[in-house]
Amino acid sequence: MLITVAGVPAHPLLVHAVVVLIPLAVLGAVVLAVRPAWVRPYGLLVAAGALAGAVTATLAKLAGDQLEAAIDVTAEFAPVIAQHGQFGLFTVVAAWPFAVLAITAAVLGRRRSGSVTRVVGALSAVSGLVAVTVTVLAGHSGAAAVWGSVAG
């Protein structure tokens, strides 16, 4: 069964949410790591963005797997799809620790300040940078698979 939205496969629609939410949340996590005083007013917003990014990354991966099963993949195109699927899996695997760390940083930042809060905030930012890196790799490989022949 293929998940669709108004007759369009859901995968490309969900991917757009991922490529907006994860980088924005990472930007927020980096800013909060640099300016810990801003965790109290903005930490929950960053945490919500990171969680939404992880959820949509997971849904995009599931919808992508369904889309792959629904289309005929030629032998020459199979490695391209496999690589994109791997990067999609890496995105999901990287997005969840980022979300957990962003949530933890937000909760700690609202309750107390100190070195533990700063370390968790820094870990959140670093894990977010990993998540955004694999998101870019997944997005690039998917765009190249779909549009590579058009762009040359």
C-alpha positions as CSV (number, residue, x, y, z in Angstrom):
1,M,0.0,0.0,0.0
2,L,1.4,3.4,-1.0
3,I,0.8,6.4,1.2
4,T,-0.5,9.3,-1.0
5,V,-1.7,12.8,-0.5
6,A,-4.2,14.0,-3.1
7,G,-3.0,11.2,-5.4
8,V,0.7,12.1,-5.0
9,P,3.1,9.8,-3.3
10,A,3.7,11.1,0.2
11,H,7.5,10.7,0.1
12,P,8.4,13.8,-1.8
13,L,6.0,15.9,0.3
14,L,7.4,14.6,3.6
15,V,11.0,15.1,2.4
16,H,10.3,18.8,2.1
17,A,9.3,18.9,5.8
18,V,12.5,17.1,6.7
19,V,14.8,19.4,4.8
20,V,13.2,22.5,6.4
21,L,12.7,21.3,10.0
22,I,16.0,19.6,10.7
23,P,18.3,22.4,9.4
24,L,16.1,25.1,11.3
25,A,16.2,23.1,14.5
26,V,20.0,22.6,14.1
27,L,20.5,26.3,13.6
28,G,18.5,26.9,16.8
29,A,20.5,24.3,18.7
30,V,23.8,25.9,17.6
31,V,22.5,29.3,18.7
32,L,21.4,28.0,22.0
33,A,24.7,26.3,22.6
34,V,26.4,29.6,22.0
35,R,23.9,31.6,24.0
36,P,22.7,29.4,26.9
37,A,20.6,32.3,28.3
38,W,18.3,31.8,25.3
39,V,17.5,28.2,26.2
40,R,14.7,29.2,28.6
41,P,12.7,31.3,26.0
42,Y,13.6,29.3,22.9
43,G,14.6,25.8,24.0
44,L,11.2,24.2,23.7
45,L,10.8,25.7,20.2
46,V,14.1,24.1,19.1
47,A,13.1,20.8,20.8
48,A,9.7,20.8,19.0
49,G,11.4,21.4,15.7
50,A,13.9,18.6,16.3
51,L,11.2,16.2,17.3
52,A,9.1,17.1,14.3
53,G,12.1,16.7,12.1
54,A,12.8,13.2,13.5
55,V,9.1,12.2,13.1
56,T,8.9,13.4,9.5
57,A,12.3,11.8,8.7
58,T,10.9,8.5,9.9
59,L,7.6,9.0,7.9
60,A,9.6,10.0,4.8
61,K,11.7,6.8,5.1
62,L,8.7,4.6,5.5
63,A,6.9,6.4,2.5
64,G,10.1,6.1,0.5
65,D,10.3,2.4,1.1
66,Q,6.7,2.0,0.0
67,L,7.4,4.1,-3.1
68,E,10.4,2.0,-4.0
69,A,8.2,-1.1,-3.7
70,A,5.5,0.4,-5.9
71,I,7.7,1.3,-8.8
72,D,9.7,-0.8,-11.3
73,V,13.4,-0.2,-10.5
74,T,15.8,-1.0,-13.4
75,A,19.0,-2.8,-12.7
76,E,21.1,0.4,-13.5
77,F,18.9,2.5,-11.3
78,A,18.9,0.1,-8.3
79,P,22.3,1.2,-6.9
80,V,21.1,4.9,-7.0
81,I,17.9,4.0,-5.1
82,A,19.9,1.8,-2.6
83,Q,22.3,4.7,-1.9
84,H,19.4,7.1,-1.4
85,G,17.7,4.7,0.9
86,Q,20.8,4.3,3.0
87,F,21.2,8.0,3.4
88,G,17.5,8.2,4.3
89,L,18.1,5.6,7.0
90,F,21.1,7.5,8.2
91,T,19.0,10.6,8.4
92,V,16.4,8.8,10.6
93,V,19.2,7.3,12.8
94,A,20.8,10.8,13.2
95,A,17.6,12.7,13.7
96,W,16.4,10.8,16.8
97,P,19.4,11.3,19.0
98,F,19.4,15.0,18.0
99,A,15.7,15.2,19.0
100,V,16.3,13.5,22.3
101,L,19.3,15.8,23.1
102,A,17.4,18.9,22.0
103,I,14.5,18.0,24.3
104,T,16.9,17.2,27.2
105,A,18.7,20.5,26.7
106,A,15.4,22.4,26.7
107,V,14.2,20.6,29.9
108,L,17.5,21.1,31.7
109,G,17.7,24.7,30.5
110,R,14.3,25.4,32.0
111,R,15.1,23.8,35.4
112,R,18.7,24.8,36.0
113,S,21.8,26.1,34.5
114,G,25.4,24.8,34.8
115,S,28.0,22.7,33.2
116,V,25.7,19.7,32.6
117,T,23.2,21.9,30.8
118,R,25.9,23.4,28.7
119,V,27.4,20.0,27.8
120,V,24.0,18.7,26.8
121,G,23.4,21.8,24.7
122,A,26.7,21.4,22.9
123,L,26.0,17.7,22.3
124,S,22.6,18.6,20.9
125,A,24.3,21.1,18.5
126,V,26.9,18.6,17.4
127,S,24.4,15.8,16.9
128,G,22.3,18.2,15.0
129,L,25.2,19.0,12.6
130,V,25.5,15.3,12.0
131,A,21.8,15.1,11.3
132,V,21.8,18.0,8.9
133,T,24.9,16.5,7.1
134,V,23.1,13.2,6.4
135,T,19.9,15.0,5.5
136,V,21.8,17.0,2.8
137,L,23.4,13.7,1.5
138,A,20.0,12.0,1.4
139,G,18.4,15.0,-0.3
140,H,21.2,15.4,-2.8
141,S,21.1,11.7,-3.7
142,G,17.3,11.7,-4.1
143,A,17.4,14.9,-6.2
144,A,20.2,13.5,-8.4
145,A,18.2,10.3,-8.8
146,V,15.1,12.1,-9.9
147,W,16.5,15.1,-11.7
148,G,20.1,14.1,-12.6
149,S,19.2,13.2,-16.2
150,V,17.4,16.5,-16.7
151,A,20.2,18.6,-15.3
152,G,22.9,16.8,-17.2
